[in-house]
Each structure stands twice: as structure tokens, then as C-alpha cells.
């Protein structure tokens, strides 16, 4: 499991065993291999940093959280809704174990960028 912790993210070992209350949103992701390890970009427009969980275990990177609609006040009725506001999960398998990698992450223009650096 990742040993890195950042005040904007939570690493929760038990969260992926929780049953969702409704359909999950599945964000798109790109994965790049570099000399230092891996770069993962996940499309998470409108998701707050504090609503994201990241876990590394074996050869799996698990990302979960929730996109919430915080811009509408009570009493508002919608005319058209196309943006999904719900819990999301993304599990990515790597060709080998990524346990022990250094995990760095940041949000940039609606993308969650995760850098997985190999141990030296």
C-alpha cells in the first residue's frame, strides 16, 4: 500500500470493498511508462481534491471518489443534465508490482496527474 500521504488526498485500504449505492462513473485515464516509473492522467473535471482516494497494492492502482454538484442551491429545478455527479472508481493494472513506489499527485486543468516513481 502506498506510504505517501498528502493532506488533499486519502489513502484508504478498505474503501474499495464498500458497495456503491448506485451506478459508478468511470473516468478516462492515460498511462505512460517513463525511465523513472509511470505517469497516470485521469480525467476528473469538477472533482475536488479532498474527494479523491488513491491506493497502490500489488500491480494495481486504485482511484476512487465522488463528483458533487456544489453550484446549485436548494429549490433549483434543472432543464438539462448531462454531467454525471456520482461516485467513481478506476482500477489500473500494471505489468509488474508497483508496491513501494513513491506516489506524487496533483490536479492540473481538470486532470489528476499521478507520478509513480520506482524505488532506488
N, C-alpha and C positions, 0 to 999 in steps of 0.2 A: 504494500500500500504506500502511496506517496507520503513522504515525510514533510514535504513543503506545506506551509500554511500561510495564507495571506488573509488579511482582515476583510477583503472583498469577496472571498470565496470560502466555501466549507468543504472539507473532505469528509464525507460521511460513509462509513463502511456498511451501514445497514440499509441505506436508502433504496438501493436497487431491488430489495426484497419486498418493498411495500407495493401493494396492488393499487394501480391507478383507479380513480373514481370514474373516469371517462376516457374517451379516445385520446391517445397521445399524439402530439405534434412531433414530426421527425425532421429536424433541421438538416440542411445540406452541409456537407463537410468536404474539405480537400485535405489530403495528407501528402507531405513531401518528405523524402529522406535527404538528409544532409550529412556532411562528414562528421558533424558533432552529434547527430541523433535524428530527430524528427521535428517537423513543424506541422501543426494541425490548425486549420482555419475552419470555424463553424459559424454559419450564418445565423446570428441571433439578434437581429434588429428589434429594438423595443424591449429587450430583456435587461433588467437591472443586474448589476454585478453581484449584489447580495442575494439574488435569486438563483444562483448557479452553484452546482456541486460538481466536483471533479474527483475521480478516483482512478488510480492505476493499480492493477492487480494481474500478475502473470503477463500474458501478452495482450491484455485488454485495457483500453482507455474508455472509461465510462463518464459521460457528461449528462447531467440532468438538471431540471429546474422548471421554472414557470414564467410564461409571459403574461403579464397582467395589464388590463386596461385601466390605467390610473387617471386618464384625462377626462372621463365623463362623470358628471355629477349625478346625484340621485334625481329621479324624475325625468331623465332624458330618454326619449324613445329613438330607436335607430331607424334609418331609412334604408341603409345598405350596409352589410357587414361582410367583408372578405378576409380580414386579418384574423388568424387563429390566435385566441387567447386561451391557453390551457397549459397543462404540464407537458414537458418534452423530455425525451431521452435519446441518447445517441451512444451506441457502443461500437467501438472500432477495434478490430483485431489486427495485430501486428505480426510479422512473420517469425518473431522471436520474443522472448520475455523482455518486458520493459520495466520490470521491478527494479527499484533502485535508481531510476533516472532522476535527474534534477528537473523539477517542473516549474516553469515560469509562464505566466499568462497575463494577458491584458485585453481590453476592449479597444478596437480601433474601427471607427466608421461602421458600426453595426456588426462587426466580426469579432468573435472571440478567437484570439490567437494564442495557441499553446505551444511552447517550445519544450521538447523533451530532450534533455542533454544527457548523453551517456556518462556514466561514472568513469573517472580517470584512474 
